[in-house]
Structures are given as structure tokens and as C-alpha cells.
Amino acid sequence: MTVAAKILTFLQQLEPTFPLPNSIAVMNPFRQPDTLRLCHLFYQKFYNDRHPRSLILGINPGRFGGGITGIPFTDPVRLQSGCGIDNDFPKRQELSSVFIYDMIAAFGGPALFYSQYYISSISPLGFTRDQKNLNYYDDKQLEDGIRAFVVSCLQQQLQFGLKTGTVYCLGEGKNFAYLSKLNRDYRFFDKVVALAHPRFIMQYKLKTKQQYIEQYLCQLGQERRP
């Protein structure tokens, strides 16, 4: 099977296997036919091969990016303008997606970037509370409750043929701490490298965005193939 086929099989089978605390709802965009169709187009375009890739892990999908398109850190604007995949979703941008695709452009473009990296999240499903984005670690009961789900998702995704030397964690605080503890317990990867989260950069460090792009390129560039 190609990497694309393995990814699409995984996404179509994703279901929350954990109890949800009161007032928290799960986002599973892969239950939406339009989203699933776009995922097929995206992964067949960029992952229709058997090459090993390094893994980049975010927190969990947001309402205006992966929660709509099903593709991590890819809002409808970037899906169309950056990836060349037309879609009918409202063209509302997500700040994290803006940074990631500026970084991808500096890296050499989506074709080159996605040939070497696979982006996912600690939780491939997203969460909301009162119709607002919620990070899994913002609710202790949710954070504890998704552990088995997170472990299972990582184990399944490693079967895509991902490299296990270094995993890149988006988020230098709680997300990094959570992934580091998981990695100590399960030894998924040799090393966990933290990168500043795109949302943090765009919201609080916008004036130095280019410096953060260069930091990303420096870290990721260590594994770039010639």
C-alpha cells in the first residue's frame, strides 16, 4: 500500500474511544463527505508513494483549519492557493496555517516538504467547548481520558513507515511535556524536538515571524534529503 492509502484508511476509521467530559464536544471532520473527498485529493497528490517521512505533531485540529479540511494546519485558503486543491469551503484563514505554509514555501514548496514530512497531531480529532477551540490539555479529565486513544493513533501512524529517529513537537510547553512523557513510557522515538507553536508565533511574535521560520528550517533541514 502507498503512504496515501494507509493514511486515508486510518482517517476513515477514526472514532473517539474515550468519554467526553461535560460541555466538551469532539470534532471529527472525516465523517463529512466533502472533507473526506478533499483528504483523498490531498494525500493522493502528495503521499502517493512508499517513501519514509519524519513526523511533525501538533496539539489537535482547530475549527478553521484541520477541523474543516481534515488536513493538519491547512485551512481552505492554503488548501487552494498553496496545494492547488479547489474547495467550496468559506475562505476563512487560520493563523497557524498561514505560518506553516509560509514556512513550507521557504522550505521549497508543498511537493518537496510533504515528500519528507507528515504532519499530524497528538489527537487527530479536535475538541470544542461552547463552540470554541479547546486544546486537549486544557481539561485535565480530557487529557487523562484520551491517553489510550493517543497511544493507539501514534502506533497506527508509525505503521505508515514513518521515521522514528526524531519527532518534531509543535508547542514548547504542555504539548511537548505530554509527548515527552508518552515517549518515555513507550519509546516511540529516539528524540523529541520542540518547535514554537505556529499560533503562538502569529499571535505574540508576529514581528519576528521570519526568525521563527528560519528556526524551523534549521531544525527540519537537518533531515532534508539532498
C-alpha positions as CSV (number, residue, x, y, z in Angstrom):
1,M,0.0,0.0,0.0
2,T,1.1,3.6,-0.6
3,V,1.5,6.0,2.3
4,A,-1.6,7.8,1.0
5,A,-3.7,4.6,1.2
6,K,-2.5,3.9,4.7
7,I,-3.3,7.5,5.8
8,L,-6.7,7.5,4.3
9,T,-7.6,4.1,5.8
10,F,-6.5,5.5,9.2
11,L,-8.5,8.7,8.9
12,Q,-11.7,7.0,7.8
13,Q,-11.6,4.6,10.8
14,L,-11.0,7.4,13.4
15,E,-13.6,7.4,16.2
16,P,-13.4,8.8,19.7
17,T,-12.9,5.8,22.0
18,F,-12.9,7.9,25.2
19,P,-15.5,9.5,27.4
20,L,-16.1,13.2,26.9
21,P,-16.3,15.5,29.9
22,N,-19.4,17.6,30.2
23,S,-19.6,20.5,27.9
24,I,-16.8,19.2,25.6
25,A,-17.6,18.1,22.0
26,V,-15.4,16.2,19.6
27,M,-14.7,17.4,16.1
28,N,-14.4,14.5,13.6
29,P,-14.2,16.1,10.1
30,F,-13.6,12.7,8.5
31,R,-17.3,11.9,8.9
32,Q,-18.1,14.7,6.4
33,P,-18.1,13.5,2.7
34,D,-16.7,16.8,1.4
35,T,-13.8,16.8,3.8
36,L,-13.0,13.2,3.1
37,R,-13.0,13.9,-0.6
38,L,-10.5,16.7,-0.2
39,C,-8.3,14.4,2.0
40,H,-8.3,11.9,-0.8
41,L,-7.2,14.6,-3.2
42,F,-4.5,15.9,-0.9
43,Y,-2.9,12.7,0.2
44,Q,-3.0,11.1,-3.2
45,K,-1.3,14.2,-4.6
46,F,1.5,14.4,-2.0
47,Y,1.8,10.9,-0.5
48,N,1.1,8.5,-3.3
49,D,4.4,6.7,-2.8
50,R,6.2,4.5,-0.2
51,H,8.9,6.9,1.0
52,P,9.6,7.1,4.7
53,R,8.9,10.5,6.3
54,S,9.6,12.3,9.5
55,L,6.6,13.1,11.8
56,I,5.5,16.6,13.0
57,L,2.9,16.6,15.8
58,G,0.6,19.5,16.7
59,I,-1.9,19.6,19.5
60,N,-5.3,18.9,18.0
61,P,-7.2,20.2,14.9
62,G,-8.8,23.7,15.1
63,R,-12.2,24.7,13.9
64,F,-10.9,26.8,10.9
65,G,-8.0,24.6,9.7
66,G,-7.8,20.8,10.0
67,G,-11.3,20.8,11.7
68,I,-12.7,21.8,8.3
69,T,-10.3,20.4,5.7
70,G,-9.2,17.3,7.6
71,I,-5.6,18.2,6.8
72,P,-3.5,19.4,9.7
73,F,-2.5,23.1,9.7
74,T,-4.2,23.6,6.3
75,D,-7.2,26.0,6.1
76,P,-9.4,26.2,3.0
77,V,-7.3,29.2,1.7
78,R,-4.0,27.4,1.9
79,L,-5.5,24.2,0.5
80,Q,-6.5,26.0,-2.6
81,S,-3.7,28.6,-3.0
82,G,-0.8,26.5,-1.6
83,C,-1.7,23.0,-2.5
84,G,-3.7,23.6,-5.7
85,I,-6.8,21.8,-4.5
86,D,-10.0,23.7,-5.2
87,N,-12.7,23.6,-2.4
88,D,-16.0,25.2,-1.7
89,F,-15.4,25.9,2.0
90,P,-15.6,29.5,3.2
91,K,-12.2,31.0,2.7
92,R,-11.5,32.0,6.3
93,Q,-7.9,31.7,7.2
94,E,-6.3,30.1,10.3
95,L,-3.3,31.9,11.8
96,S,-1.4,28.6,12.3
97,S,-2.0,27.6,8.7
98,V,-0.6,31.0,7.5
99,F,2.7,30.4,9.3
100,I,3.0,26.7,8.3
101,Y,2.5,27.5,4.6
102,D,4.9,30.5,4.7
103,M,7.4,28.0,6.3
104,I,6.7,25.4,3.6
105,A,7.2,27.9,0.9
106,A,10.6,28.8,2.3
107,F,11.4,25.1,2.6
108,G,10.9,24.7,-1.1
109,G,7.1,24.3,-1.6
110,P,4.5,21.7,-0.6
111,A,5.7,18.9,-3.0
112,L,9.2,18.9,-1.5
113,F,8.0,19.4,2.1
114,Y,5.4,16.7,2.1
115,S,7.7,14.3,0.4
116,Q,9.8,14.4,3.6
117,Y,7.3,15.2,6.3
118,Y,4.0,14.0,7.6
119,I,2.0,16.4,9.9
120,S,-0.4,15.0,12.4
121,S,-1.5,15.9,16.0
122,I,-1.3,14.4,19.4
123,S,-5.0,13.9,19.0
124,P,-6.1,13.7,15.3
125,L,-9.6,14.6,16.4
126,G,-10.4,18.2,17.6
127,F,-12.3,19.5,20.6
128,T,-14.6,22.4,21.3
129,R,-16.2,23.8,24.4
130,D,-19.0,26.4,24.0
131,Q,-18.3,26.3,20.2
132,K,-14.7,27.5,20.8
133,N,-11.5,25.6,20.1
134,L,-10.2,23.6,23.1
135,N,-6.7,22.1,23.5
136,Y,-6.7,18.6,24.9
137,Y,-4.5,19.7,27.8
138,D,-6.9,22.5,28.8
139,D,-9.1,20.0,30.6
140,K,-7.4,17.5,33.0
141,Q,-10.2,14.9,32.6
142,L,-9.9,15.1,28.8
143,E,-6.1,15.0,28.9
144,D,-6.1,11.8,31.0
145,G,-9.0,10.2,29.2
146,I,-7.5,10.4,25.7
147,R,-4.2,8.7,26.6
148,A,-5.1,5.3,25.3
149,F,-6.5,6.9,22.1
150,V,-3.4,8.9,21.6
151,V,-1.1,5.9,22.0
152,S,-3.2,3.8,19.6
153,C,-3.2,6.6,17.0
154,L,0.6,7.0,17.2
155,Q,1.1,3.3,16.9
156,Q,-1.1,3.1,13.9
157,Q,0.5,6.1,12.2
158,L,4.0,4.7,12.7
159,Q,2.9,1.8,10.6
160,F,2.9,4.3,7.6
161,G,6.7,3.7,7.5
162,L,7.5,6.9,9.5
163,K,11.0,7.6,10.7
164,T,11.4,7.1,14.4
165,G,14.7,8.9,15.0
166,T,13.3,12.4,15.7
167,V,9.7,13.6,16.1
168,Y,9.0,17.3,15.9
169,C,6.6,18.7,18.5
170,L,4.7,21.9,17.8
171,G,4.4,23.6,21.1
172,E,7.3,24.1,23.6
173,G,5.1,23.9,26.7
174,K,2.3,21.5,27.6
175,N,2.2,19.7,24.3
176,F,6.0,19.0,24.5
177,A,5.7,17.8,28.1
178,Y,2.8,15.5,27.2
179,L,4.6,14.0,24.2
180,S,7.9,13.7,26.1
181,K,6.2,11.7,28.9
182,L,4.5,9.4,26.4
183,N,7.8,8.8,24.6
184,R,9.5,8.0,27.9
185,D,6.8,5.4,28.6
186,Y,6.5,3.9,25.1
187,R,9.9,4.7,23.3
188,F,8.2,5.7,20.1
189,F,11.1,7.9,19.0
190,D,14.8,8.4,19.8
191,K,14.4,12.1,20.3
192,V,11.6,14.7,20.7
193,V,12.4,18.2,19.4
194,A,10.2,21.1,20.3
195,L,9.3,24.0,18.0
196,A,7.3,27.1,18.9
197,H,3.7,26.6,18.1
198,P,2.6,28.5,14.9
199,R,-0.4,30.0,16.7
200,F,1.9,31.4,19.5
201,I,4.2,32.9,16.8
202,M,1.4,34.5,14.8
203,Q,-0.4,35.8,17.9
204,Y,2.5,37.0,20.0
205,K,5.7,37.1,17.9
206,L,4.5,38.3,14.6
207,K,7.3,40.8,14.2
208,T,9.9,38.1,14.4
209,K,8.0,35.5,12.3
210,Q,10.8,35.2,9.8
211,Q,13.2,34.3,12.6
212,Y,10.9,31.5,13.6
213,I,10.7,30.3,10.0
214,E,14.4,30.2,9.9
215,Q,14.4,28.2,13.2
216,Y,12.0,25.7,11.7
217,L,14.1,25.4,8.6
218,C,17.3,24.9,10.7
219,Q,15.7,22.1,12.7
220,L,13.9,20.4,9.9
221,G,16.8,21.0,7.5
222,Q,19.0,18.6,9.5
223,E,17.0,15.8,8.0
224,R,16.4,17.1,4.5
225,R,17.5,14.8,1.7
226,P,19.8,16.3,-1.0
